[in-house]
Amino acid sequence: MKFDTSNIVFSRPDNRRNIILPSYLTQKLSNYIGIHIGDGYLNINKRKNSKSVDYNIEYTGHEVDEIEFHEEYIVPLIRGLFNIEPYLRIGNKTTVRTYFRSKAILTFLKEVIGIPKGNKRDIEVPPIIINSNLKMKKSFLKGLFDTEGSMVFKKRYREKHYYPTISIGSQSKNLIKVVKVFLDEIGIKSCVCYNLRNYRNGKVNFEHQIDISGRKNLDIWMDKIGFNSSKHLTKYDVWKKFGFCPPNTNIIERRKILKGVVDINSYYGPVAQPG
């Protein structure tokens, strides 16, 4: 179904930059929506002592583990969807930030796609994704887990971290419920925990979490959904090559492990020297 964008107002900067808006839901747009639900932010700010209004759209990530994902995937994706060139900056507190301003794009995301501005505490999956086909849902999940998801390998009953778990948590119960439905439709088994206590800054918050555990489920995930983020892909590559992946490593360390520059066993104590 074609989007109705007839009521979207383009600002003068939008027209000057030849901003475009998607006409239909595509896999790239679905993926972008997932990225936005994971790490995106919409806001409208009035400038002090001025009648001007800023229509801000931004995405944040970890400076080391996610700058490559921002540079090589998020920025080109935004450019291709909207014909706009986002800014990419390294911020304080080890964060990378991709951002741009556009009245037309923000209004499109809010009014046509159904993404709210401001706080995402109770964020939901937009109806346009819920009512889409399985390809769109898979693309959405890839974007969501690329940004908000995690992948860890646990020891369980062995000495090294071999057992895979893909997880995502949110304060929005509705988001987690819909993600669970999508995973069931795709055929990926998962476990959901609701109302987990989370203590931050002296306050109690409740979070809801989905875990996708075990080698079989990871194989299905990589076959049917996969990742675009090197943060996750380098962990997967280490695990595939060695059968385990040490915790608390960054993307630079994992690439050194894969190239043989660093001995993976050194993360488990001193490496024995040949006698």
Rosetta blueprint (number, residue, H / E / L):
1 M L
2 K L
3 F L
4 D L
5 T L
6 S L
7 N L
8 I L
9 V L
10 F L
11 S L
12 R H
13 P H
14 D H
15 N H
16 R H
17 R L
18 N L
19 I L
20 I L
21 L L
22 P L
23 S L
24 Y L
25 L L
26 T L
27 Q H
28 K H
29 L H
30 S H
31 N H
32 Y H
33 I H
34 G H
35 I H
36 H H
37 I H
38 G H
39 D H
40 G E
41 Y E
42 L E
43 N E
44 I E
45 N E
46 K E
47 R L
48 K L
49 N L
50 S L
51 K L
52 S L
53 V E
54 D E
55 Y E
56 N E
57 I E
58 E E
59 Y E
60 T E
61 G E
62 H E
63 E H
64 V H
65 D H
66 E H
67 I H
68 E H
69 F H
70 H H
71 E H
72 E H
73 Y H
74 I H
75 V H
76 P H
77 L H
78 I H
79 R H
80 G H
81 L H
82 F H
83 N L
84 I L
85 E L
86 P L
87 Y E
88 L E
89 R E
90 I E
91 G L
92 N L
93 K L
94 T L
95 T E
96 V E
97 R E
98 T E
99 Y E
100 F E
101 R E
102 S L
103 K H
104 A H
105 I H
106 L H
107 T H
108 F H
109 L H
110 K H
111 E H
112 V H
113 I H
114 G L
115 I L
116 P L
117 K L
118 G L
119 N L
120 K L
121 R L
122 D L
123 I L
124 E L
125 V L
126 P L
127 P H
128 I H
129 I H
130 I H
131 N L
132 S L
133 N L
134 L H
135 K H
136 M H
137 K H
138 K H
139 S H
140 F H
141 L H
142 K H
143 G H
144 L H
145 F H
146 D H
147 T H
148 E H
149 G L
150 S E
151 M E
152 V E
153 F E
154 K E
155 K L
156 R L
157 Y L
158 R L
159 E L
160 K L
161 H L
162 Y L
163 Y E
164 P E
165 T E
166 I E
167 S E
168 I E
169 G E
170 S E
171 Q L
172 S L
173 K H
174 N H
175 L H
176 I H
177 K H
178 V H
179 V H
180 K H
181 V H
182 F H
183 L H
184 D H
185 E H
186 I H
187 G L
188 I L
189 K L
190 S L
191 C E
192 V E
193 C E
194 Y E
195 N E
196 L E
197 R E
198 N E
199 Y E
200 R E
201 N L
202 G L
203 K E
204 V E
205 N E
206 F E
207 E E
208 H E
209 Q E
210 I E
211 D E
212 I E
213 S E
214 G L
215 R H
216 K H
217 N H
218 L H
219 D H
220 I H
221 W H
222 M H
223 D H
224 K H
225 I L
226 G L
227 F L
228 N L
229 S L
230 S H
231 K H
232 H H
233 L H
234 T H
235 K H
236 Y H
237 D H
238 V H
239 W H
240 K H
241 K H
242 F H
243 G L
244 F L
245 C L
246 P L
247 P L
248 N L
249 T L
250 N L
251 I H
252 I H
253 E H
254 R H
255 R H
256 K H
257 I H
258 L H
259 K H
260 G L
261 V L
262 V L
263 D L
264 I H
265 N H
266 S H
267 Y H
268 Y H
269 G L
270 P L
271 V L
272 A L
273 Q L
274 P L
275 G L
